[in-house]
Amino acid sequence: MGAAFMSSMQQRLLALPLLILSLSVHEFAHAWSAWKLGDNTAERQGRLTLNPMAHIDPIGTLLLPLLGLPFGWAKPVPTNPRNYTRKISMRTGSAIVASAGPLSNVVLAVLSAVLLGVMLRIGRGGTDALVQMFLMLVVMNVSLALFNILPLPPLDGHYLVDALVRGSAARHWETFKGYAPIILLVIIAAPQIAHVSILSAPIMAVAQWLLEHITIVVGGRD
């Protein structure tokens, strides 16, 4: 039991720097997109940076992942939609800034798959640690992208719905958002309580697609 615990803890320790990198890229993307739209709130608070120290949350980024819980977070990036360019509405600006985070994780997942393919092509695919690192980056960033795009406050996806719904649909949406914390809690707790992960199937399907259609093609393998 002790050996199994050590193995599990070693895996978490190996995954932690990759998680910190992925979350830092995610939060930087929020800050950068807000800055491009005219809001310098994040910049003034030192968040327009890829430096992990600016984004790490002691509990969400470090403690919970080390405890093996299947979720985590970084410090939210502060934004002020009133500062966004008048060329777009505040709702549209909020949707753009929110979507930048998950999109950055998609880019990181694709880049990891490409680098893994390049490594295979140049004949260095035998390094198990590097292969494992890139595989973890693909799965981890697909997970972050799909989880954060869920239309549940406080996740990024609900800003996209906010920007789209109007009239009676908006009123129903506001009612639905009242139940969002319960739904989110079920999604997070289900793997621990019922050993059923609602997102595992789509996450693995997307990750497998990336690995098959990017890594193998770039790597020059059939």
N, C-alpha and C positions, 0 to 999 in steps of 0.2 A: 504493500500500500504506500509506503514511504517512497519507494522508487517510482511508482506511478505518479505520485504527487510531484516529485522533482521533475519528471519528464514533462508533466503538464505545465509546471511553473516555468521551466526552461522555454517551452514553446511560447508562453505568454511574454516572457522577457524578450524573446527574439522578435515577436510580433509588435511589441510596444513602440519601437522607433518607427516602424512602418505606419502604425496608426497615427502617431504624432505627426509624421510627414503628411499623411493624407488629410488629417483634420486641419493642419496649418494651411495647406493649399486651398482647402475648402473655404476657410475663413478669409484668407487673403483674397480669394475670388470675389467674395461678398464686398470686401472693403474696396477693392480695385474698381469693380463695376459701379459702386456708389460714387466713388471719386470721379470716374469718367462722366457720370451724369450730373456732376456739379456739387455733390455733397462731400465735404472734407471732414465730417465728424469723426470717422474712423481714423483718418490720417492724423488729426490733432491728438487723438488718444493713442497713437503709436501702433495702430493695428494694420496700417498699410505696409505690411512687411511679411516675408516668408520666415522670419525668425520664430521658431516654435515657442520661445519663451514669452512672446507677446500673446499667444493664443491658448496656452495650456491651462486647463482647469484642473486643480489638484484632485478633485473627486472624479469628474467625468472623463478626464484624459488619462489619469494615472491609476487611481485606486480601483475603480470598478473593473477596468480591463484586466488588471493584475489579479483581481479576485475571480476572474473567469466569467463575469456577467457579459451577456451578448449585446451590450450596448454601451455607448459612451458619448461624450460630447466635448467640445472646446468652448471657450468663452464666446458668447454671442458677440458679433460685430455690431456696434452701435451705428445707427443711421438716422437721418432726419429727412423724410420724403419731401418736406417743404423746401428743401434746398435743391431738389432735382430740377433740371432744365425744364422750362415752360413749354418746350416742344412736345412733351408727353405729359400725361396725367400722373398724379402721384401714385395711383393704383398700378398703372403700367410700369412706372419706375420701380415700385416695390416688387413687382413680378419679375422684372429683369434682374434686379439685384438678388432676389431669392433664387432664381434659376441658375445664377452664375455658380453657386456652390456645388450643386449636383453635377452641373456640366463640367466643372473642373475635375471632379472625380471620374467622370466618364473619360475625359482626356487622359488622366493619369492611368486609368485602367488600360486604355488603348496603347499608350506609350509603353507601359510595362510589357504588354503582349508583343509589341514590335521589338523591344530590346531583347526579350527572351528569344524571339525568332532570329534576330541578328546573332545572338550568342550561339544558337544552334548552328547557324549557317557557317560561322567561322570556326566551328569545331571545338567550342569550349562548353558544350552542353553537359559535360560530365561533372561539372562542379555542382554537387548537390545543394550546397548552401545557396548559391546564386539562383539556381532553378527554383528552389523553394521560396526564395525571397520574391521573385517576380510573380510566381503563382499566387502567393499570398497578397501581393499588391493588386493583382487583377481581381481576385475574389473580394478583397477588402473594399476596394473602391467601387466595384459594382454594388456591393452591399450598402455603402454610404449613399450612393446615388439613388438607388431604388427606395431606400428607407426615407431619405429626406424629401423625396418627391411625393410622398404620401400626402393627400390633402387633409392633413390633421394638424391644427395648431398644437405646438409652436413650430412644427416642421415647415420647411421651405415651400412645400407643395400647396399649402393653403393660400399663399399669396397669389398663386397662379389662378386659383378658382375665384378669389376676391376680384381679380381684374376682369374676369369673364362674365360672371353672373350679373343679371339685372332684374329689376321688377320683382315679381312674385318668387322667382327662383332665388333671388338674393335673400328674401325673407326666410325661405326654407333652408337656405344655406346657413344663415345665422343661427337657426334653431339646431341644425345638425352640429354646428361647431360647439354647442353646449355639451354634446355627448363625446366630443373628441378625446378628452382626457381618459375616459373609460375605455374607449376603443383602443387608444394608444397603449394603455396599461395591459389590455388583453394581448395585444400583439407582442409586447415585450415579455410578458410573464408566461405566455403559452409554452415556449420551449422549456422553461424551467419546471412548470407545474405538470403540463400534459405531455411533455416531450413531443410537441407538434410545433414546427416552425412555419408560420404562415408565409413567410417570405423566402424560405430556403429553396423551394422549387424554382421560382423565377430567377433568383440570384444565381443559382448554379447553371440554369439554362443559358442566361446571358453570358456568364463567365466562360462556359464551355464553347459558346458560339464564338466569342472573341479569340479563345485559344485555338479553335479549329480553323477559323477564317483569317486570322491575322498571323498568329505565331507560326503555324505550319506553312502558310504561304510564304511569309518572309524567310522562314528557316529553310525553304526549299525542299520540304518533305511532302510525300504523298499522304 
